[in-house]
């Protein structure tokens, strides 16, 4: 698996990947619309140079926020490799922590991030009500037939003893 940063040469491929897997190029996080066509990211490429995974992020001040993480084949190490590369990059850029938000229905993400050292630090109760006012196509029911209501924030502190 080869890791490369999103750049002008692969941006079109990344934008198509995002649209295919997220069905839109806009994401709502904590009431803000994020244009995913401009997000920074790291691509995991397979041996045929096809995208096998993608992590997107934004850095503001000393905080790196993951905006999306996709792995086409679960349980193959792609997501973990992308997280490890994100940690390395965030540390290189002087970030103090990595944060991300997921929804209450995303059981796989809740498990995945906790197993990789992220801690739940906040719950934004009924946050999806506001998100739906900005993006009405967000469904009422999410994965595993769980009502899609809350955003859960995780963080991983960097450059500290664990």
C-alpha atoms as an extended CHARMM CRD file, in Angstrom:
* protein
*
       162  EXT
         1         1  UNK       CA              0.0000000000        0.0000000000        0.0000000000  PROA      1               0.0000000000
         2         2  UNK       CA              1.3210000000        3.3830000000       -1.0290000000  PROA      2               0.0000000000
         3         3  UNK       CA              0.3790000000        6.6360000000        0.7650000000  PROA      3               0.0000000000
         4         4  UNK       CA              0.2330000000        9.9210000000       -1.1550000000  PROA      4               0.0000000000
         5         5  UNK       CA             -1.0750000000       13.3550000000       -0.2650000000  PROA      5               0.0000000000
         6         6  UNK       CA             -4.0000000000       14.8170000000       -2.1520000000  PROA      6               0.0000000000
         7         7  UNK       CA             -2.6540000000       17.2750000000       -4.7270000000  PROA      7               0.0000000000
         8         8  UNK       CA             -3.6710000000       18.9730000000       -7.9710000000  PROA      8               0.0000000000
         9         9  UNK       CA             -2.6930000000       15.8830000000       -9.9920000000  PROA      9               0.0000000000
        10        10  UNK       CA             -5.0380000000       13.5110000000       -8.1170000000  PROA      10              0.0000000000
        11        11  UNK       CA             -7.7340000000       15.9440000000       -6.9180000000  PROA      11              0.0000000000
        12        12  UNK       CA            -10.2360000000       14.9530000000       -9.6420000000  PROA      12              0.0000000000
        13        13  UNK       CA             -9.8790000000       11.2550000000       -8.7400000000  PROA      13              0.0000000000
        14        14  UNK       CA            -10.3090000000       12.0880000000       -5.0240000000  PROA      14              0.0000000000
        15        15  UNK       CA            -13.3860000000       14.2510000000       -5.6800000000  PROA      15              0.0000000000
        16        16  UNK       CA            -14.9710000000       11.3980000000       -7.6680000000  PROA      16              0.0000000000
        17        17  UNK       CA            -14.1430000000        8.9560000000       -4.8610000000  PROA      17              0.0000000000
        18        18  UNK       CA            -15.7520000000       11.2330000000       -2.2560000000  PROA      18              0.0000000000
        19        19  UNK       CA            -18.8850000000       11.7370000000       -4.3520000000  PROA      19              0.0000000000
        20        20  UNK       CA            -19.1660000000        7.9840000000       -4.9640000000  PROA      20              0.0000000000
        21        21  UNK       CA            -18.8130000000        7.0340000000       -1.2890000000  PROA      21              0.0000000000
        22        22  UNK       CA            -20.4960000000        9.9990000000        0.4210000000  PROA      22              0.0000000000
        23        23  UNK       CA            -23.0400000000       10.7540000000       -2.3700000000  PROA      23              0.0000000000
        24        24  UNK       CA            -22.1660000000       14.4550000000       -2.1220000000  PROA      24              0.0000000000
        25        25  UNK       CA            -19.1740000000       16.7510000000       -1.9510000000  PROA      25              0.0000000000
        26        26  UNK       CA            -20.4960000000       18.5700000000        1.1110000000  PROA      26              0.0000000000
        27        27  UNK       CA            -20.3780000000       17.3480000000        4.6720000000  PROA      27              0.0000000000
        28        28  UNK       CA            -21.9190000000       18.9460000000        7.7440000000  PROA      28              0.0000000000
        29        29  UNK       CA            -19.8370000000       18.8060000000       10.9350000000  PROA      29              0.0000000000
        30        30  UNK       CA            -21.0310000000       20.5820000000       14.0910000000  PROA      30              0.0000000000
        31        31  UNK       CA            -23.3310000000       22.7840000000       12.0290000000  PROA      31              0.0000000000
        32        32  UNK       CA            -20.6960000000       23.8460000000        9.4800000000  PROA      32              0.0000000000
        33        33  UNK       CA            -20.7520000000       22.8540000000        5.8160000000  PROA      33              0.0000000000
        34        34  UNK       CA            -17.3960000000       21.4720000000        4.6780000000  PROA      34              0.0000000000
        35        35  UNK       CA            -16.5510000000       21.5130000000        0.9520000000  PROA      35              0.0000000000
        36        36  UNK       CA            -14.8500000000       18.1630000000        0.5580000000  PROA      36              0.0000000000
        37        37  UNK       CA            -13.5060000000       19.0950000000       -2.8920000000  PROA      37              0.0000000000
        38        38  UNK       CA            -11.0240000000       21.3990000000       -1.1490000000  PROA      38              0.0000000000
        39        39  UNK       CA            -10.1260000000       19.2000000000        1.8410000000  PROA      39              0.0000000000
        40        40  UNK       CA             -6.5480000000       18.1280000000        2.3640000000  PROA      40              0.0000000000
        41        41  UNK       CA             -6.0490000000       14.4050000000        2.4980000000  PROA      41              0.0000000000
        42        42  UNK       CA             -3.9810000000       11.2660000000        2.3230000000  PROA      42              0.0000000000
        43        43  UNK       CA             -4.7580000000        8.5480000000       -0.1960000000  PROA      43              0.0000000000
        44        44  UNK       CA             -3.9950000000        4.8590000000        0.2210000000  PROA      44              0.0000000000
        45        45  UNK       CA             -3.2960000000        3.3840000000       -3.2040000000  PROA      45              0.0000000000
        46        46  UNK       CA             -3.3170000000       -0.3050000000       -4.0520000000  PROA      46              0.0000000000
        47        47  UNK       CA             -0.7910000000       -2.0120000000       -6.3230000000  PROA      47              0.0000000000
        48        48  UNK       CA             -2.7550000000       -0.8590000000       -9.4110000000  PROA      48              0.0000000000
        49        49  UNK       CA             -2.6900000000        2.7830000000       -8.2170000000  PROA      49              0.0000000000
        50        50  UNK       CA             -6.4270000000        2.7070000000       -7.3970000000  PROA      50              0.0000000000
        51        51  UNK       CA             -7.7320000000        4.3420000000       -4.2240000000  PROA      51              0.0000000000
        52        52  UNK       CA             -8.1810000000        1.7460000000       -1.4900000000  PROA      52              0.0000000000
        53        53  UNK       CA             -8.6770000000        4.3250000000        1.2650000000  PROA      53              0.0000000000
        54        54  UNK       CA             -8.8250000000        8.0420000000        1.9270000000  PROA      54              0.0000000000
        55        55  UNK       CA             -8.5630000000       10.2640000000        4.9770000000  PROA      55              0.0000000000
        56        56  UNK       CA             -9.3930000000       13.9720000000        4.7230000000  PROA      56              0.0000000000
        57        57  UNK       CA             -8.5770000000       16.6340000000        7.2720000000  PROA      57              0.0000000000
        58        58  UNK       CA             -8.2770000000       20.3130000000        8.1230000000  PROA      58              0.0000000000
        59        59  UNK       CA             -5.6500000000       21.9090000000       10.3460000000  PROA      59              0.0000000000
        60        60  UNK       CA             -6.4750000000       25.0410000000       12.3080000000  PROA      60              0.0000000000
        61        61  UNK       CA             -4.1260000000       26.4290000000       14.9190000000  PROA      61              0.0000000000
        62        62  UNK       CA             -2.6620000000       23.3340000000       16.5700000000  PROA      62              0.0000000000
        63        63  UNK       CA             -5.6450000000       21.0410000000       15.9630000000  PROA      63              0.0000000000
        64        64  UNK       CA             -5.9730000000       18.5490000000       13.1340000000  PROA      64              0.0000000000
        65        65  UNK       CA             -9.5840000000       17.5960000000       12.4250000000  PROA      65              0.0000000000
        66        66  UNK       CA            -10.3360000000       14.4490000000       10.4640000000  PROA      66              0.0000000000
        67        67  UNK       CA            -13.3240000000       15.1500000000        8.2230000000  PROA      67              0.0000000000
        68        68  UNK       CA            -13.6400000000       11.6980000000        6.6350000000  PROA      68              0.0000000000
        69        69  UNK       CA            -12.0680000000        8.2630000000        6.6470000000  PROA      69              0.0000000000
        70        70  UNK       CA            -12.9000000000        5.5960000000        4.1010000000  PROA      70              0.0000000000
        71        71  UNK       CA            -11.4370000000        2.1580000000        3.6110000000  PROA      71              0.0000000000
        72        72  UNK       CA            -12.7830000000        0.0500000000        0.7620000000  PROA      72              0.0000000000
        73        73  UNK       CA            -11.8700000000       -3.2470000000        2.4060000000  PROA      73              0.0000000000
        74        74  UNK       CA            -12.3790000000       -3.4130000000        6.1450000000  PROA      74              0.0000000000
        75        75  UNK       CA            -10.0880000000       -5.4030000000        8.4250000000  PROA      75              0.0000000000
        76        76  UNK       CA             -7.1430000000       -5.1970000000        6.0070000000  PROA      76              0.0000000000
        77        77  UNK       CA             -5.2120000000       -2.4490000000        7.8410000000  PROA      77              0.0000000000
        78        78  UNK       CA             -5.9470000000        0.3970000000        5.4220000000  PROA      78              0.0000000000
        79        79  UNK       CA             -7.8450000000        2.5340000000        7.9480000000  PROA      79              0.0000000000
        80        80  UNK       CA             -5.2100000000        1.9460000000       10.6120000000  PROA      80              0.0000000000
        81        81  UNK       CA             -2.4030000000        2.8200000000        8.1700000000  PROA      81              0.0000000000
        82        82  UNK       CA             -4.2110000000        6.0380000000        7.2230000000  PROA      82              0.0000000000
        83        83  UNK       CA             -4.6450000000        6.9700000000       10.9000000000  PROA      83              0.0000000000
        84        84  UNK       CA             -0.9550000000        6.2750000000       11.5630000000  PROA      84              0.0000000000
        85        85  UNK       CA              0.0330000000        8.4520000000        8.5960000000  PROA      85              0.0000000000
        86        86  UNK       CA             -2.3550000000       11.1750000000        9.8120000000  PROA      86              0.0000000000
        87        87  UNK       CA             -0.7510000000       11.0980000000       13.2750000000  PROA      87              0.0000000000
        88        88  UNK       CA              2.7190000000       11.3960000000       11.7400000000  PROA      88              0.0000000000
        89        89  UNK       CA              1.6720000000       14.2870000000        9.5140000000  PROA      89              0.0000000000
        90        90  UNK       CA             -0.1580000000       16.1130000000       12.3400000000  PROA      90              0.0000000000
        91        91  UNK       CA              2.8850000000       15.7880000000       14.6110000000  PROA      91              0.0000000000
        92        92  UNK       CA              5.1510000000       17.0570000000       11.8120000000  PROA      92              0.0000000000
        93        93  UNK       CA              2.8870000000       20.1070000000       11.4520000000  PROA      93              0.0000000000
        94        94  UNK       CA              3.0680000000       20.8010000000       15.2030000000  PROA      94              0.0000000000
        95        95  UNK       CA             -0.4820000000       19.7920000000       16.0720000000  PROA      95              0.0000000000
        96        96  UNK       CA             -1.3100000000       19.1230000000       19.7120000000  PROA      96              0.0000000000
        97        97  UNK       CA             -4.2530000000       16.8490000000       18.9890000000  PROA      97              0.0000000000
        98        98  UNK       CA             -6.3830000000       15.1860000000       16.3570000000  PROA      98              0.0000000000
        99        99  UNK       CA            -10.1570000000       15.4830000000       16.6380000000  PROA      99              0.0000000000
       100       100  UNK       CA            -13.0370000000       14.0240000000       14.6790000000  PROA      100             0.0000000000
       101       101  UNK       CA            -16.7960000000       13.8170000000       14.8480000000  PROA      101             0.0000000000
       102       102  UNK       CA            -18.9400000000       10.8170000000       14.0220000000  PROA      102             0.0000000000
       103       103  UNK       CA            -22.6150000000       10.0880000000       14.4810000000  PROA      103             0.0000000000
       104       104  UNK       CA            -24.2840000000        7.9940000000       17.1460000000  PROA      104             0.0000000000
       105       105  UNK       CA            -25.2870000000        5.2810000000       14.6670000000  PROA      105             0.0000000000
       106       106  UNK       CA            -21.7600000000        4.6100000000       13.4080000000  PROA      106             0.0000000000
       107       107  UNK       CA            -20.9270000000        1.6590000000       15.6550000000  PROA      107             0.0000000000
       108       108  UNK       CA            -17.9370000000        0.6230000000       13.5150000000  PROA      108             0.0000000000
       109       109  UNK       CA            -16.3560000000        4.0800000000       13.8420000000  PROA      109             0.0000000000
       110       110  UNK       CA            -16.9970000000        4.1900000000       17.6010000000  PROA      110             0.0000000000
       111       111  UNK       CA            -15.1440000000        0.8950000000       17.9670000000  PROA      111             0.0000000000
       112       112  UNK       CA            -12.4050000000        1.7090000000       15.4400000000  PROA      112             0.0000000000
       113       113  UNK       CA            -11.3310000000        5.0400000000       16.9350000000  PROA      113             0.0000000000
       114       114  UNK       CA            -11.3800000000        3.8590000000       20.5490000000  PROA      114             0.0000000000
       115       115  UNK       CA             -9.2170000000        0.8520000000       19.6730000000  PROA      115             0.0000000000
       116       116  UNK       CA             -6.6890000000        3.2870000000       18.1880000000  PROA      116             0.0000000000
       117       117  UNK       CA             -6.3910000000        5.4770000000       21.2860000000  PROA      117             0.0000000000
       118       118  UNK       CA             -9.0230000000        8.1450000000       20.6110000000  PROA      118             0.0000000000
       119       119  UNK       CA            -11.2110000000        9.2240000000       23.5330000000  PROA      119             0.0000000000
       120       120  UNK       CA            -14.8370000000       10.3730000000       23.4430000000  PROA      120             0.0000000000
       121       121  UNK       CA            -14.7720000000       13.9210000000       24.7340000000  PROA      121             0.0000000000
       122       122  UNK       CA            -18.1370000000       15.4610000000       23.7750000000  PROA      122             0.0000000000
       123       123  UNK       CA            -21.5970000000       14.6090000000       22.6370000000  PROA      123             0.0000000000
       124       124  UNK       CA            -23.5430000000       17.1440000000       20.6410000000  PROA      124             0.0000000000
       125       125  UNK       CA            -27.0970000000       16.1410000000       21.4810000000  PROA      125             0.0000000000
       126       126  UNK       CA            -29.5760000000       16.3600000000       18.6210000000  PROA      126             0.0000000000
       127       127  UNK       CA            -26.9220000000       17.9790000000       16.4070000000  PROA      127             0.0000000000
       128       128  UNK       CA            -28.3680000000       16.2770000000       13.3420000000  PROA      128             0.0000000000
       129       129  UNK       CA            -31.5010000000       18.4480000000       13.6300000000  PROA      129             0.0000000000
       130       130  UNK       CA            -29.3590000000       21.4970000000       12.8050000000  PROA      130             0.0000000000
       131       131  UNK       CA            -27.4180000000       19.5750000000       10.1870000000  PROA      131             0.0000000000
       132       132  UNK       CA            -30.6680000000       18.5910000000        8.4260000000  PROA      132             0.0000000000
       133       133  UNK       CA            -31.6710000000       22.2550000000        8.2210000000  PROA      133             0.0000000000
       134       134  UNK       CA            -28.4640000000       22.8020000000        6.1940000000  PROA      134             0.0000000000
       135       135  UNK       CA            -28.5740000000       19.4990000000        4.3270000000  PROA      135             0.0000000000
       136       136  UNK       CA            -32.1260000000       18.0750000000        4.2550000000  PROA      136             0.0000000000
       137       137  UNK       CA            -31.0650000000       14.8030000000        2.5910000000  PROA      137             0.0000000000
       138       138  UNK       CA            -29.5030000000       13.5520000000        5.8510000000  PROA      138             0.0000000000
       139       139  UNK       CA            -31.7090000000       10.5850000000        6.7880000000  PROA      139             0.0000000000
       140       140  UNK       CA            -33.5990000000       10.2070000000       10.0650000000  PROA      140             0.0000000000
       141       141  UNK       CA            -32.3740000000        6.6290000000       10.5160000000  PROA      141             0.0000000000
       142       142  UNK       CA            -28.7430000000        5.6030000000       10.0800000000  PROA      142             0.0000000000
       143       143  UNK       CA            -26.6660000000        2.4510000000       10.1870000000  PROA      143             0.0000000000
       144       144  UNK       CA            -28.0780000000       -0.5620000000       12.0180000000  PROA      144             0.0000000000
       145       145  UNK       CA            -31.5520000000        1.0980000000       11.9930000000  PROA      145             0.0000000000
       146       146  UNK       CA            -30.4310000000        3.4680000000       14.7670000000  PROA      146             0.0000000000
       147       147  UNK       CA            -32.1170000000        6.9120000000       14.8340000000  PROA      147             0.0000000000
       148       148  UNK       CA            -29.5390000000        9.4080000000       13.5440000000  PROA      148             0.0000000000
       149       149  UNK       CA            -29.5060000000       12.1480000000       16.1920000000  PROA      149             0.0000000000
       150       150  UNK       CA            -26.1930000000       13.0090000000       17.8360000000  PROA      150             0.0000000000
       151       151  UNK       CA            -22.6050000000       13.8350000000       16.9410000000  PROA      151             0.0000000000
       152       152  UNK       CA            -19.8500000000       12.3550000000       19.1000000000  PROA      152             0.0000000000
       153       153  UNK       CA            -16.4550000000       14.0540000000       19.2280000000  PROA      153             0.0000000000
       154       154  UNK       CA            -13.2630000000       12.0690000000       19.6900000000  PROA      154             0.0000000000
       155       155  UNK       CA             -9.7530000000       13.3280000000       20.2880000000  PROA      155             0.0000000000
       156       156  UNK       CA             -6.2590000000       11.9290000000       20.3520000000  PROA      156             0.0000000000
       157       157  UNK       CA             -3.6280000000       13.9760000000       22.1870000000  PROA      157             0.0000000000
       158       158  UNK       CA             -0.2800000000       14.0470000000       20.3900000000  PROA      158             0.0000000000
       159       159  UNK       CA              3.3230000000       14.2800000000       21.5790000000  PROA      159             0.0000000000
       160       160  UNK       CA              2.4510000000       13.0810000000       25.0570000000  PROA      160             0.0000000000
       161       161  UNK       CA              3.3500000000       10.0010000000       27.0420000000  PROA      161             0.0000000000
       162       162  UNK       CA              0.6810000000        7.3550000000       26.6620000000  PROA      162             0.0000000000
